[in-house]
Amino acid sequence: MCDLLRINTDRGVMLSDNKSRFSINGKPVYHFVGTSTFSEYTVVHVGCVAKINPAAPLDKVCVLSCGISTGLGATLNVAKPPKGSSVAIFGLGAVGLAAAEGARIAGAARIIGIDLNPKRFNEAKKFGVTEFVNPKDHDKPVQEVIAEMTDGGVDRSVECTGNVNAMISAFECVHDGWGVAVLVGVPNKDDSFKTHPVNLLNERTLKGTFFGNYKPRSDLPSVVEKYMNKELELEKFITHEVPFAEINKAFEYMLSGDGLRCIIRMDA
């Protein structure tokens, strides 16, 4: 059932009859990732619906639908950093900052942000990032820089870029014996992950995750409660708001890297 739902979600049709519920001038308009949330009213499969606290403000918790939950869950559910530990976050976009937020919630003592864009460093402080590394500032691999900073490597790392070299660095920068690296970014289909086998023999652990290991229907309500209880701060992820008529601006903000999350208001 789950496999069928994912296949039909990719095709943009409903599971029951392989057809779209939308059309224009007699031609089908396909459902975007199974939700079609760029429309004022929508039809979705029951498996794509999660019931949340009715008091939760939708213009805030809507950002939990994808990237923020992915980064948060990658840290809290997969990396699981112990309190007082060190965590490296590769990529300080919205997903990476959500991973940093997860490390902050978990009580990590050191949260090291790695990014090629120095403009992101000040913003990242709001999410608990304590130190910053720009690989372009060093003449050695960034994993070696982090190992020197942390006396052998960090306890946990979370990769949120999709760049295979960053994935390798994230794995090789964790400490021998107990270090755990979690891959979140989606690589190009032809990329190959290459590392020396001794990195595995030395008891480093490599993991991957989809949607932060959250099950949307059963787990998203609890993430919403983290926000309602002021444990999770969502407002700092929302950098822009636009009316639906200016939806292309939202894509421009995303492509330029000028924003984290943009709210599109259907009624404006």
C-alpha positions as CSV (number, residue, x, y, z in Angstrom):
1,M,0.0,0.0,0.0
2,C,2.8,2.5,0.9
3,D,4.7,1.7,-2.3
4,L,1.6,2.2,-4.4
5,L,0.8,5.5,-2.6
6,R,4.4,6.8,-3.3
7,I,4.2,5.7,-6.9
8,N,0.9,7.5,-7.5
9,T,2.2,10.6,-5.6
10,D,5.1,10.8,-8.0
11,R,2.7,10.5,-11.0
12,G,0.4,13.2,-9.6
13,V,-2.8,11.1,-9.6
14,M,-5.0,9.5,-7.0
15,L,-4.4,6.0,-5.8
16,S,-8.1,4.9,-6.3
17,D,-8.4,5.4,-10.0
18,N,-5.1,6.8,-11.3
19,K,-6.7,10.1,-12.2
20,S,-6.3,13.7,-11.2
21,R,-9.1,15.6,-9.5
22,F,-8.1,18.9,-11.2
23,S,-8.3,20.1,-14.8
24,I,-8.2,23.2,-16.9
25,N,-9.8,23.5,-20.4
26,G,-10.4,19.7,-20.3
27,K,-6.8,18.9,-19.7
28,P,-5.6,17.3,-16.4
29,V,-3.7,19.3,-13.8
30,Y,-1.6,16.8,-11.8
31,H,-1.4,16.8,-8.0
32,F,1.9,18.2,-6.7
33,V,3.6,15.7,-4.4
34,G,0.2,14.2,-3.6
35,T,-1.1,17.3,-1.9
36,S,-1.7,20.1,-4.5
37,T,-1.3,22.7,-1.8
38,F,-0.9,25.6,-4.3
39,S,-4.7,25.5,-4.7
40,E,-7.3,27.1,-2.4
41,Y,-9.2,23.8,-2.1
42,T,-7.7,20.4,-2.7
43,V,-8.3,16.6,-2.7
44,V,-5.8,14.3,-1.2
45,H,-5.4,10.7,-0.3
46,V,-6.3,10.0,3.4
47,G,-2.7,8.8,3.9
48,C,-1.5,12.4,3.2
49,V,-3.6,14.0,5.9
50,A,-2.5,14.5,9.5
51,K,-4.8,15.8,12.2
52,I,-3.1,18.4,14.4
53,N,-4.0,20.6,17.3
54,P,-6.8,22.9,16.1
55,A,-5.3,25.8,18.1
56,A,-2.1,25.7,16.1
57,P,-1.6,28.7,13.7
58,L,-1.6,27.3,10.2
59,D,0.6,30.2,8.9
60,K,3.3,28.9,11.2
61,V,3.0,25.1,11.4
62,C,2.6,24.8,7.6
63,V,6.4,25.0,7.4
64,L,6.7,21.6,9.1
65,S,5.4,19.8,6.0
66,C,8.8,19.1,4.5
67,G,12.3,20.5,5.1
68,I,12.1,21.6,8.7
69,S,10.7,18.3,9.9
70,T,13.4,16.5,7.8
71,G,16.3,18.4,9.4
72,L,14.8,18.3,12.9
73,G,14.1,14.6,12.8
74,A,17.5,13.8,11.3
75,T,19.1,15.1,14.5
76,L,16.5,14.1,17.1
77,N,15.4,10.7,15.7
78,V,18.4,9.5,13.8
79,A,21.6,11.1,15.0
80,K,20.3,11.3,18.6
81,P,23.2,13.4,20.1
82,P,23.6,13.0,23.8
83,K,23.4,16.1,26.0
84,G,26.7,17.9,26.0
85,S,27.9,16.4,22.8
86,S,29.4,18.0,19.7
87,V,27.5,18.1,16.4
88,A,28.6,19.3,12.9
89,I,25.9,20.5,10.5
90,F,26.9,20.5,6.8
91,G,24.8,23.1,4.9
92,L,23.0,26.0,6.6
93,G,19.9,26.3,4.5
94,A,16.5,25.7,6.1
95,V,17.0,21.9,6.4
96,G,20.5,22.3,8.0
97,L,19.3,25.0,10.4
98,A,16.4,22.7,11.4
99,A,19.0,20.0,12.1
100,A,20.9,22.6,14.2
101,E,17.6,23.4,16.0
102,G,17.3,19.7,16.8
103,A,20.9,19.7,18.2
104,R,20.0,22.7,20.3
105,I,16.9,21.0,21.7
106,A,18.9,17.9,22.4
107,G,21.3,19.9,24.5
108,A,24.4,19.7,22.3
109,A,27.3,21.7,23.8
110,R,29.0,22.5,20.4
111,I,27.2,22.9,17.2
112,I,29.5,23.5,14.3
113,G,28.0,24.9,11.1
114,I,29.8,24.2,7.8
115,D,28.8,26.3,4.7
116,L,30.4,27.9,1.7
117,N,28.3,31.0,2.1
118,P,29.5,33.2,5.0
119,K,26.3,35.3,4.8
120,R,24.5,32.4,6.5
121,F,26.7,32.4,9.6
122,N,25.0,35.2,11.6
123,E,21.5,33.9,10.9
124,A,22.7,30.4,12.1
125,K,23.4,31.7,15.6
126,K,19.7,32.0,16.2
127,F,19.4,28.2,15.7
128,G,22.1,27.4,18.3
129,V,25.1,27.2,16.0
130,T,28.2,28.0,18.1
131,E,31.0,27.8,15.6
132,F,31.4,28.2,11.9
133,V,33.7,26.7,9.2
134,N,33.9,27.8,5.6
135,P,35.8,25.0,3.7
136,K,37.1,27.7,1.3
137,D,39.1,29.3,4.1
138,H,41.3,26.2,4.6
139,D,43.9,24.4,2.5
140,K,43.0,21.0,3.9
141,P,39.9,18.8,3.7
142,V,37.2,20.2,6.0
143,Q,36.9,16.9,7.9
144,E,40.6,17.3,9.0
145,V,39.8,20.9,10.1
146,I,36.9,19.6,12.2
147,A,38.9,16.7,13.7
148,E,41.5,19.2,14.8
149,M,38.9,21.5,16.3
150,T,37.3,18.7,18.3
151,D,40.3,16.5,19.4
152,G,39.6,13.7,17.0
153,G,36.1,14.4,15.5
154,V,32.6,15.3,16.4
155,D,30.2,13.0,18.2
156,R,27.5,13.5,15.5
157,S,27.2,15.0,12.0
158,V,24.3,15.8,9.8
159,E,24.7,16.4,6.1
160,C,22.1,18.6,4.5
161,T,23.5,19.7,1.1
162,G,23.1,16.8,-1.4
163,N,26.8,17.3,-2.4
164,V,28.5,13.9,-2.3
165,N,31.8,15.5,-1.2
166,A,30.0,17.0,1.8
167,M,28.6,13.6,2.5
168,I,32.0,12.1,2.6
169,S,33.3,14.9,4.8
170,A,30.4,14.5,7.2
171,F,31.2,10.8,7.6
172,E,34.9,11.2,7.9
173,C,34.7,14.1,10.5
174,V,32.9,12.0,13.2
175,H,35.0,10.4,16.0
176,D,36.3,6.8,15.8
177,G,34.4,4.4,18.1
178,W,31.1,6.2,18.6
179,G,30.7,8.9,15.9
180,V,27.5,8.8,13.9
181,A,27.0,10.6,10.5
182,V,23.5,11.1,9.0
183,L,22.9,11.8,5.4
184,V,19.9,14.0,4.5
185,G,20.7,15.7,1.2
186,V,19.7,14.0,-2.1
187,P,22.8,13.4,-4.4
188,N,22.9,13.4,-8.2
189,K,22.0,10.0,-9.6
190,D,25.5,9.4,-10.9
191,D,27.3,10.3,-7.7
192,S,29.4,7.7,-5.9
193,F,30.2,7.8,-2.1
194,K,33.8,6.8,-1.6
195,T,35.7,6.4,1.6
196,H,38.4,4.1,2.9
197,P,37.1,0.9,4.5
198,V,39.1,1.6,7.7
199,N,36.7,4.4,8.5
200,L,34.0,1.8,9.0
201,L,36.3,-0.7,10.7
202,N,37.1,2.1,13.2
203,E,33.4,1.9,14.3
204,R,32.1,5.1,12.7
205,T,28.4,4.7,11.9
206,L,26.8,6.0,8.6
207,K,23.0,6.4,8.4
208,G,20.5,8.0,6.1
209,T,17.0,9.3,6.5
210,F,13.9,10.4,4.7
211,F,11.7,13.0,6.3
212,G,13.7,12.7,9.5
213,N,12.3,9.3,10.2
214,Y,9.0,10.9,11.1
215,K,5.8,9.1,10.1
216,P,3.6,12.1,9.0
217,R,0.2,11.0,10.1
218,S,1.3,9.7,13.6
219,D,4.3,11.9,14.3
220,L,3.6,15.4,12.9
221,P,1.0,16.1,15.6
222,S,3.7,15.7,18.2
223,V,6.0,18.0,16.3
224,V,3.3,20.6,16.2
225,E,3.0,20.2,20.0
226,K,6.7,21.0,20.4
227,Y,5.9,24.3,18.8
228,M,2.8,24.9,20.8
229,N,4.8,24.2,24.0
230,K,7.5,26.7,22.9
231,E,10.1,24.0,22.7
232,L,10.5,24.4,18.9
233,E,10.7,27.9,17.4
234,L,9.2,28.1,14.0
235,E,9.0,31.9,13.5
236,K,12.7,32.2,12.9
237,F,12.4,29.9,9.8
238,I,9.9,32.2,8.1
239,T,11.8,35.0,6.3
240,H,9.2,36.1,3.7
241,E,5.5,36.2,3.0
242,V,3.9,36.8,-0.4
243,P,0.4,36.7,-1.9
244,F,-0.4,33.9,-4.2
245,A,-0.4,36.3,-7.2
246,E,3.4,36.8,-6.5
247,I,4.2,33.1,-6.0
248,N,7.1,33.4,-8.5
249,K,8.8,35.7,-6.0
250,A,8.9,32.8,-3.5
251,F,10.7,30.7,-6.1
252,E,13.2,33.6,-6.7
253,Y,13.9,33.8,-2.9
254,M,14.5,30.1,-2.9
255,L,16.8,30.0,-5.9
256,S,18.8,33.0,-4.8
257,G,19.3,31.7,-1.2
258,D,17.9,34.9,0.2
259,G,15.3,33.3,2.4
260,L,14.7,30.2,4.5
261,R,10.9,29.6,4.2
262,C,8.3,31.8,2.4
263,I,4.7,31.7,3.3
264,I,2.3,32.0,0.4
265,R,-1.1,33.6,1.4
266,M,-4.0,32.3,-0.6
267,D,-6.3,35.1,0.5
268,A,-4.0,38.0,-0.3
